[in-house]
Amino acid sequence: MERTVDVATGESVAFSYELAGLGSRFFAVAIDFTIQIAVLVAALLALAWIGASQSGGAAAAAHAAPVSKFAGAVLEGLAIFGVFMLFFGYFIFFEWRFAGRTPGKRLLGIRVVRDGGFPLDFTSAVVRNVIRILEFSVGFYTISAISTLLSPLNRRLGDMAAGTLVVRDNRFERVVTLAQLDERLNRDDALVRDLSESERELVRRYAERRAALRGEARTALAKQIADGVRPKLGAAFEHLDDDALLVHVAESAL
């Protein structure tokens, strides 16, 4: 069953997000898990090869036994830490550094955002993935599946704790004809330097969601946002309508 959520910005502009379903989230995790297993197998094979290449004779092994025992304990500790980081730090790193997308989520066209549609920050990424440890331990995400099915916003426990949503990633369409309209458009930082961060984020979110808007709704929303940013732009764009202007500004603000 398809579910959507409406969020409102501080500028009283509403956006509608389509929530990611259990199926797409499951397959995204499956892809990520496959990547993690492949990395783990490759690391184990590499360690086995290194160990085999450095093994010496019996006398040398007996002489170095105390050192080898200590080194083995250290390596064992590092290996446990490495496995933990591979299976849980993996999600924190990718979701934090790649706008809420792990490789699996990117392939399935979904991403994590904070309540209100804001980009995922480091704290939220850590919280939702620390809870993942519990969810993974209890029947391999069984509790996550139940929570997602029962939640009106398709949230697992980690999402509830971190205040996050998993939504379909409808990236905005690039308007190829903009370059043909005026090749002299200024695309450097001077274009958007007078826009506040909240205004840039508002424009980016409009550009991402514009494909889901139709007719008068898109026109009215584009006008509302464009009226606020036109006076602050570092160039004149009278030849661009409101929608084309906002897409151009979103591309320049990325």
N, C-alpha and C positions, 0 to 999 in steps of 0.2 A: 504494500500500500504506500503510495507516494505521500510524503509529508513535507510541508513547507513551514517556514517561520518568517515572520515580519519583524524587522528591527528598525528602530528610529535613531537617527543621528542627533547630535546636539543642535543641528540646524533645522530640526523638524522635517527632515527628508527621510522617507521610509524606503527600505529595500526588502525584497523578498528573496530568501535563499531556499533552495531545494535541499532537504536533508539527505545525507547518504544513508542508504538502507543497510540492513544487516548483511545482505549478500555481497555488496561491493566492499564493505568493510572487512568481511571474512576473507575474500579473495586478495585484498590488499595485504592483510596480515600473512596470508599464505605465501605470497610473493616475497615479502620481507623475510619470512622465516626460511624460505628456500635460499635466499641470498646469504643469510646468516650461517646456515648449515654449510654452504659451499665455502665460505670464508673459514669456518672452523676446520673443515676437512683439509683445506689447503694449508692452514697453519700447522695442523698435526703432522701432515706429510712432510712439511718443511722441517719441523723439529725432529722427526724420526730420522730424516736424512742427515741432519747436523749431528745427532747423537751417534749415528752409525759411523760417520766420517771421523769423529773424534775419539772413538773407543780405541784403547791401546792394549798392550799385553797384560797378562795376569799380574806380573810383578809391579808394573806401574800402577795398575788399578788398586793393588793392596796398599801401596805406599800413599796413594792419594785418597784412600777411603774416607778419612775424617773430613777433608776438604770437599770431597764429592757429596758426602752426606749433607753438609751444610748448604752447598750449592743446590742440591736437589730439593731441599726444603724451601729455599728461596724461589727456585723456579716453579715449584708446585704452588706457592702462594701467588706468584705472578700469573700463573696459568688460570687459577680460580678467578682472580680479579679480571683477567683478560676476557674470560668467558662471560662473566657478569656484565662487563661493559659492552661486549659484542651483542648480547641479547637484550639489554635494557638501555645502555648508553646510546646504542644505535638509534633508537626512536627519539631520544632527547635531542641528539645532535641534528638529525635530519629535520625534525619538526621545527626546531628552533632556527636553524640556519637556512632552511629552504621553504620558508613561508607556510609551515604546517604540512609539508609534504615529505613523506618517505618515498623511496623509489616505488614501493608497491602502491601507495596512494597516488603518486603521479601517473602511473600506468593506468589506474582505474579512474582517473579524473576526479579525485576527491581531495579534500584538504581539511585541516583543523583550523578553526578560528575561535576567538574568544566571544563571549556573550556580547551582542551588539554588532557583530561582524568585524571586530577589530583584529588585526594580525596577532598571531600567537607570540607571546613573549617567553623569555627563558624560564621564569618562575612557573608559569602555567604548564610549559612543556615538562618541567621536572615533576610537578605535582601529579599530572595525569599519568605519567609513566612510572612513578613510584607505586601508585595504586595498581598499575599493570602487573607488578610482581605478585600481589595478592590474587589478582584475577587469573594470572597464568597458573598459579599454584593450585587453584581450586578447579580441578577438572579441565584444565587447558582451555580457559576462556569460557567455560560453561556459564559462569555467573555473569560474564560480560554479555553473552548472547541473551540471557533472560532479562537482564537490565535494559538492554537496547530495545527488546520487543515490548517491554512494559512501559518504557518511558515515552511520554508524548513527543519528546524532542530527540528520540533515538539515542539517548545518552547511556553510556556505560558508567560504572562507578567512578572511573578516572575523570570522565567528563564532568560529572556532578561535582567532584571535589575541586577541580580546577576551573570550573565555570567556562567550559568549552563546548563547541559543537563541531560535528563533522559534516561538511556540506559538499555538494557537487561543485566542482571547480569550473564554472563557466567563464573562462577567460575572455576578455573583451576582444572584439574583432578589430584588426588593424585596417584602417581606411587607406588603401594603397593610393587612391587618387589624390590624397592630400598633397603629396609631393608635386603632382601635376598642376594643382591649383596655383601654387606659388613656390618656385624652387628657392626663393630667397627667404623662406620662413626661418626665423632664428630658433634653432633647437638646443641652444646651450642653456646654462643655468640662469642666464639673465632673463629668460622667458618667465620663469616661475619663482624667482628669488624673493618677490614681495608677497607670495602666498604663504599663509601659515601652514603648519604641518597638518592641522585639522582640515584645512581647505584642500590641500593636496590629496589627503586620504579620501575626502568626500568625492573629489573628481575621479580618483582611481576606482573607487567603489561603483560610481555611476558607470564608468567605462566597462567594468567587469559584468555589470548586471543589465546593460542596455539591451542585450539580445533578448532578454526575457520581457522587455517592455514593448508595448504595442501602441501605434498610432498616437492619439492625443495624450496618453499617459506619458510616453517618452518625450513628446514635444514640451509638455507642461513642466516635467521634471527637469529637462535640459535647460529650459529658460530660467527656472528658479535658481539653478546652480550657476549658470553662465552669467546672470545678472550680477552675482556677487563677485565673480572672479575677473570678468572683462576689464574693469577699471584698474586692476592691479597687475595686469600682464605687461611684460616688457616690450611689447610690439602691438601694432594695430591689426585686427583680424576681422574687419567689417565684411570681407568677402566670404567668411565662413559662417554657416549657420551655427546655432547653439550646440547641436549634437556633434558636428564635425570639430568645432572648437574644443569641446571637452575631451574628445578622443585624442586630439593633437596634444593638448596639455597633459593628459595622462601618459602619453608616450614620452613626453619630455621630462616628466616628473619621476619616471621609474628609476 
